[in-house]
Amino acid sequence: MSNSGDTVSQQVTGAEALLRWQHPTRGMVSPVEFIPIAERFGLIGALGAWVIDEACAQIKTWRGMGLSMRVAINLSMHQLRQSDLVEKVSDALRRHQVPPDLITFEITESAAMEDAQASMRLFEQLAQIGVSLSIDDFGTGYSSLSHLRKLPATQLKIDRSFVQDLGGEEDARAIVKAVIKLAHALGLEVVAEGVETRDQQDILTDFGCDQLQGYLYARPMPAKHLQLWALGDDKNTAHPSFRDSLFNQDGEADASGNEHPPYH
């Protein structure tokens, strides 16, 4: 899990589910390695559905412990083409009794624009069930503003490549400032990802960026640690309801225990 915070209240507002694989012999395997393999062998659909289900299960666990945390989930190009995606999302929300406004789905700018009409229909269907939608990695694709303004998204994320150059590149500052103004003009909230320094934080805050995300605030951590970190609780993390998530070959979350906090 990776965290984001509000620039005005300076409070943690949500987390992004990050998929990681802790292999028993190879150690931590990057998604850059295993996601293409999952796509190649037809496992990405089951894996994506599992992530959605696990995120909803984690939200339920957190709510039971007094933490109402919004979670952002990335949707792959493959998932956008699944005819039953909305049905799977609705089912996960219903089974885990999760309010839909605690879920934000992130779709990259390139994926959203590959088939703009299909993306529009899917976004509208997802919006109807109450989840939020975010355009991820903005500035790296080739979006059409005429399509972008029609998408029922509520949030736009500035790609980290622009944030990293804020300290010394005038053109990066100009682009980020323009993107923030454009997003606000369209009624979109703006999140800057990859914030690592106080200078970047100060510049983005001065530009009116709504939320910041990056190593300056917290590095990715297991869900069981995030709940304790967010609440400032120093209890031992060996809580009986905490465990790492397991993904089996059938694409189902491991069914042992009552809760399923994901290790993302």
KEFITI-440171 format. One record per residue (C-alpha): y, z negated, x. Coordinates in steps of 0.05 Angstrom, whole numbers, padded with zeros to 5 digits, always signed. Layout:
N
YZX...
***
This chain:
264
+00000+00000+00000+00071+00017+00023+00132-00017-00007+00200+00007-00034+00262-00034-00048+00326-00030-00088+00389-00021-00045+00433-00063-00092+00388-00122-00107+00351-00117-00041+00288-00134-00078+00219-00103-00074+00212-00056-00134+00145-00023-00123+00090+00001-00078+00059+00068-00062-00017+00074-00061-00039+00101+00006-00110+00125+00015-00146+00102+00078-00218+00102+00101-00245+00044+00141-00308+00075+00170-00363+00025+00193-00370+00058+00261-00309+00104+00271-00258+00053+00248-00196+00076+00210-00201+00150+00191-00135+00185+00174-00130+00221+00107-00108+00281+00149-00181+00285+00170-00220+00266+00107-00177+00296+00051-00189+00368+00073-00264+00353+00077-00263+00323+00007-00228+00385-00018-00277+00431+00018-00338+00397-00012-00311+00387-00083-00300+00312-00079-00225+00310-00084-00225+00309-00161-00270+00248-00163-00231+00215-00106-00165+00227-00141-00191+00198-00207-00218+00137-00169-00149+00124-00138-00116+00125-00206-00168+00078-00234-00164+00031-00175-00088+00029-00177-00090+00010-00251-00142-00044-00236-00097-00071-00181-00037-00074-00226-00078-00114-00276-00098-00162-00221-00027-00171-00197-00001-00182-00268-00052-00237-00277-00024-00270-00215+00049-00265-00237+00069-00201-00201+00092-00141-00242+00091-00087-00189+00103-00013-00202+00056+00032-00164+00068+00104-00143+00007+00150-00139+00006+00218-00106-00024+00276-00145-00055+00332-00105-00051+00406-00120-00123+00403-00143-00109+00348-00193-00051+00387-00222-00102+00441-00241-00150+00393-00276-00150+00403-00351-00170+00331-00364-00120+00297-00318-00077+00268-00374-00140+00244-00410-00164+00208-00347-00096+00175-00337-00093+00152-00409-00164+00125-00404-00148+00085-00341-00085+00056-00371-00123+00036-00434-00183+00005-00400-00142-00037-00352-00088-00053-00404-00032-00028-00358+00037-00012-00386+00049+00061-00369+00119+00047-00342+00086+00012-00283+00057+00078-00258+00096+00133-00223+00062+00198-00205+00089+00234-00144+00083+00309-00139+00107+00346-00078+00164+00396-00088+00119+00453-00064+00062+00435-00112+00110+00428-00171+00140+00496-00157+00076+00535-00143+00066+00545-00217+00130+00520-00248+00110+00533-00320+00042+00498-00313+00077+00440-00278+00127+00436-00334+00071+00430-00386+00034+00377-00346+00096+00337-00332+00114+00337-00406+00044+00313-00424+00046+00257-00373+00116+00237-00395+00092+00232-00467+00042+00177-00448+00098+00138-00415+00086+00144-00340+00143+00161-00293+00146+00225-00251+00175+00235-00182+00188+00297-00139+00162+00280-00070+00181+00307-00001+00244+00339-00030+00278+00387+00018+00215+00414+00050+00196+00464-00004+00230+00522-00040+00247+00493-00108+00287+00530-00161+00342+00487-00187+00336+00521-00255+00264+00495-00259+00278+00428-00225+00330+00409-00276+00281+00422-00333+00224+00380-00305+00219+00312-00341+00221+00275-00275+00258+00210-00266+00258+00205-00190+00267+00247-00128+00243+00226-00058+00280+00251+00004+00232+00273+00058+00228+00228+00119+00245+00285+00166+00317+00283+00141+00320+00207+00144+00297+00205+00216+00354+00250+00238+00409+00212+00202+00432+00174+00264+00451+00234+00306+00450+00298+00265+00511+00314+00223+00474+00368+00185+00420+00318+00165+00473+00271+00138+00506+00328+00100+00440+00349+00068+00420+00278+00049+00488+00263+00019+00486+00329-00021+00415+00315-00045+00434+00246-00070+00495+00274-00107+00453+00330-00137+00398+00283-00160+00448+00235-00191+00481+00293-00227+00413+00310-00256+00402+00238-00277+00349+00225-00225+00339+00162-00184+00335+00174-00109+00286+00144-00060+00291+00155+00015+00225+00149+00052+00213+00135+00126+00270+00086+00135+00259+00051+00202+00327+00028+00227+00387-00012+00202+00432+00048+00217+00391+00091+00170+00393+00037+00117+00468+00030+00122+00480+00105+00118+00435+00114+00058+00465+00054+00023+00534+00082+00036+00513+00149+00006+00489+00114-00057+00414+00121-00048+00379+00079-00101+00316+00057-00064+00292+00055+00007+00221+00056+00034+00195+00050+00105+00173+00009+00164+00240-00027+00167+00217-00068+00107+00141-00070+00113+00084-00030+00142+00026-00007+00098-00020-00065+00082-00082-00079+00040-00066-00095-00032-00093-00166-00024-00039-00179+00029+00017-00145-00009+00012-00192-00068+00019-00253-00023+00074-00220+00018+00115-00200-00044+00111-00269-00075+00122-00305-00008+00055-00340-00017+00023-00364+00048-00044-00381+00017-00107-00357+00051-00121-00285+00030-00195-00302+00020-00182-00310-00055-00245-00299-00097-00213-00242-00136-00193-00204-00073-00239-00152-00043-00235-00083-00013-00247-00024-00058-00309+00018-00050-00317+00092-00068-00388+00115-00078-00416+00186-00077-00413+00191-00153-00338+00183-00150-00339+00116-00186-00307+00051-00164-00357-00002-00143-00373-00043-00204-00387-00111-00171-00340-00166-00191-00287-00167-00245-00227-00141-00206-00219-00080-00162-00160-00089-00114-00156-00023-00075-00151-00017+00000-00100+00039+00004
***
